[in-house]
Amino acid sequence: MQKILTLSAVAGLVMLSATTHANSLGGLAFSGSTPHSAAMTVKDDFTITGKAELMQLKAINEDGTVNAIVEIPTGTSAKWEVSKEDPKAVYWEYKNGQPRVVNYLGYPGNYGAISGTALPKELGGDGDPLDVIVLGQAVPRGEVVKVRVIGVLKMLDDGEQDDKLIAVLAKDSPFAHIGSMAQLDEEYAGVSRIVDLWFANYKGPDGGMESQGFEDAESARKVLNAAAAHFEAAG
């Protein structure tokens, strides 16, 4: 009986600790269950940091694959991004005094940024690194993965161009062999439609997101090359 009471007490303390932690994060304790890259360490509840300057990694590898930094793993909703102040860190965004969470279904792929890129407005960008959605199983937050770019989703965000590159993990994924949007649609019916619908609706009915459809790998590569060239020239 004493043993049962002791175990119950321990369980109660664990639950209390979890509740306290959840309250400290605005009730968003689920974010703490998301694994982070082994190359990074937890600085605090809102920041992970590593040794590499993430945006200084080159965009395109010699084998043609592209380096993508995972900020938001597949299926999660907490809105993290690479820090502009500390290029070695990924942090949980704040909005209206609260850690930001997408009020919708979790991301349909690993969302992140392409290292070594910056696309200015005159070329259809916003001056930030290129956004990318990497199809496949969840990858730990902060991980840099080799991906293959297969297309681009053309989007407007409140009237401004906000395109998303579509990519697949280059290995160890059911999508690794996919090389184009056409092949994706042929072999995985509905996936591109899911991605399109998700981005058009994740900010809500008045969120200002408007899909303009997909373009294929050739168009995506032009955007990527322009963004990589602009980043190098600016550096």
C-alpha positions in Angstrom: 0.0 0.0 0.0 2.8 2.3 0.9 4.5 1.6 -2.4 1.3 2.4 -4.3 0.9 5.7 -2.5 4.5 6.6 -3.2 4.1 5.9 -6.9 0.9 7.9 -6.9 2.6 10.8 -5.3 5.4 10.7 -7.9 2.9 10.6 -10.7 1.2 13.6 -9.2 4.4 15.5 -9.0 5.2 14.7 -12.6 1.8 15.9 -13.7 2.2 19.1 -11.6 5.6 19.7 -13.1 4.2 19.2 -16.6 1.3 21.5 -15.9 3.6 24.2 -14.6 5.9 23.9 -17.6 2.9 24.1 -19.9 1.7 27.2 -18.2 5.1 28.8 -18.6 4.8 28.2 -22.4 1.2 29.5 -22.6 -0.2 26.0 -22.4 1.8 24.8 -25.4 3.8 22.1 -23.8 3.5 19.8 -26.8 6.3 21.8 -28.4 8.7 20.4 -25.9 8.1 16.9 -27.1 9.5 17.7 -30.5 13.1 16.3 -30.9 15.8 18.7 -32.0 19.0 18.0 -34.0 21.7 16.2 -32.2 24.1 19.0 -33.4 22.1 21.5 -31.4 21.5 22.1 -27.7 18.6 23.6 -25.8 19.4 27.1 -24.6 16.0 27.6 -23.1 12.3 26.7 -23.7 12.3 28.9 -26.8 15.8 28.5 -28.3 18.1 25.8 -29.6 21.6 26.6 -30.7 24.6 24.9 -32.4 28.1 25.6 -33.6 27.5 26.2 -37.3 26.3 29.5 -38.7 23.3 28.0 -40.5 22.8 30.5 -43.3 26.5 30.4 -44.2 26.1 26.8 -45.4 26.0 26.8 -49.2 22.7 26.4 -50.8 23.5 23.8 -53.5 25.8 20.8 -53.1 28.1 19.4 -55.8 25.7 16.5 -56.3 22.9 18.9 -57.1 21.1 18.4 -53.8 20.1 21.4 -51.7 20.7 22.1 -48.0 17.4 22.8 -46.1 17.3 23.8 -42.5 14.3 22.2 -40.8 12.5 24.8 -38.5 9.1 23.0 -38.2 9.0 19.2 -38.4 6.2 17.4 -40.2 3.0 17.3 -38.2 3.9 20.0 -35.7 2.4 23.5 -35.2 4.8 25.5 -33.1 6.3 28.3 -35.4 10.1 28.2 -35.1 12.6 29.9 -37.4 16.3 30.5 -37.9 17.3 33.5 -35.9 18.4 36.7 -37.7 20.3 37.9 -34.6 22.1 34.7 -33.9 22.8 32.7 -37.1 23.7 29.6 -35.0 20.2 29.5 -33.3 16.7 28.5 -34.1 14.0 30.1 -32.0 10.3 30.0 -31.3 8.6 33.0 -32.7 6.7 35.4 -30.5 3.5 37.2 -31.6 1.3 39.4 -29.5 3.3 38.4 -26.4 2.8 34.6 -26.9 4.9 31.9 -28.6 3.4 31.5 -32.0 1.5 28.4 -33.0 -0.3 27.7 -36.2 -4.0 27.4 -35.4 -4.7 24.7 -37.9 -3.6 21.1 -38.7 0.1 20.5 -38.3 2.5 21.2 -41.2 2.1 18.6 -44.0 5.9 18.4 -44.4 9.1 19.6 -42.8 9.0 23.4 -43.2 12.2 25.4 -43.2 14.6 27.6 -45.1 17.2 27.1 -47.8 20.6 28.0 -46.4 22.7 30.5 -48.4 19.8 32.1 -50.2 18.1 35.5 -50.1 15.5 36.6 -52.7 14.9 40.4 -53.1 11.4 41.8 -53.8 12.4 42.7 -57.3 12.8 39.0 -58.0 9.6 38.0 -56.3 10.9 37.4 -52.8 10.9 39.2 -49.5 14.6 39.5 -48.8 14.6 36.4 -46.5 15.9 32.9 -47.2 13.8 30.8 -49.5 11.0 28.9 -47.8 10.8 25.2 -48.4 8.4 22.4 -47.6 10.2 19.0 -47.5 7.9 16.1 -48.0 8.5 13.0 -45.9 8.7 11.8 -42.4 9.4 14.3 -39.5 13.0 15.5 -39.2 14.3 16.9 -35.9 14.1 20.7 -35.6 17.4 22.4 -36.5 18.6 19.5 -38.6 20.2 20.4 -42.0 19.1 17.9 -44.6 20.0 17.3 -48.2 16.9 17.6 -50.3 15.9 17.5 -54.0 13.8 20.5 -55.2 10.9 19.2 -57.4 8.7 22.3 -57.8 7.4 25.6 -56.3 4.0 26.6 -55.0 3.2 30.1 -56.1 1.5 32.0 -53.3 0.3 35.5 -52.5 0.3 36.7 -48.9 -1.8 39.8 -48.6 -1.0 40.5 -52.3 2.8 40.0 -51.9 4.6 37.0 -53.5 5.4 34.4 -50.9 6.4 31.2 -52.9 7.3 27.9 -51.3 9.8 25.5 -52.8 8.6 21.9 -52.8 11.3 19.3 -52.0 11.8 15.7 -51.0 14.4 14.2 -48.7 17.3 13.0 -50.9 17.5 9.6 -49.2 15.8 7.4 -46.6 12.3 8.5 -47.5 9.4 7.1 -49.5 9.7 10.3 -51.6 13.4 10.2 -52.2 13.2 9.0 -55.8 10.7 11.7 -56.9 12.1 14.2 -59.3 9.1 16.3 -60.5 5.7 17.5 -59.5 4.3 15.3 -62.3 5.9 12.2 -60.9 4.7 13.2 -57.4 1.1 13.4 -58.6 1.4 10.2 -60.5 2.8 8.1 -57.7 1.3 9.9 -54.7 -2.2 11.1 -55.6 -3.5 14.0 -53.5 -0.2 15.0 -51.9 0.3 18.2 -53.9 -3.4 19.0 -53.4 -3.0 18.6 -49.6 0.0 21.0 -49.6 -1.9 23.5 -51.8 -5.0 23.5 -49.6 -2.9 23.7 -46.4 -1.0 26.8 -47.3 -4.1 28.5 -48.7 -6.0 27.9 -45.5 -3.7 27.7 -42.5 -4.0 31.4 -41.6 -7.8 31.2 -41.6 -10.5 32.4 -44.1 -9.3 36.0 -43.8 -5.6 35.2 -43.6 -4.7 36.7 -47.0 -3.2 33.6 -48.5 -3.9 32.9 -52.1 -2.6 30.0 -54.1 -1.6 30.5 -57.7 -0.8 26.8 -58.3 2.4 24.8 -58.8 5.3 25.2 -61.2 7.7 22.4 -61.9 11.4 21.8 -61.0 12.8 24.0 -63.8 11.0 27.1 -62.5 11.9 26.2 -58.9 15.6 25.8 -59.9 15.6 29.3 -61.5 14.3 30.8 -58.2 16.8 28.9 -56.2 19.8 29.9 -58.4 18.7 33.5 -58.3 18.4 33.5 -54.5 21.8 31.8 -54.1 23.5 34.3 -56.4 21.9 37.2 -54.6 23.0 35.9 -51.2 26.6 35.4 -52.4 26.7 38.9 -54.0 25.3 40.6 -50.9 27.8 38.8 -48.7 
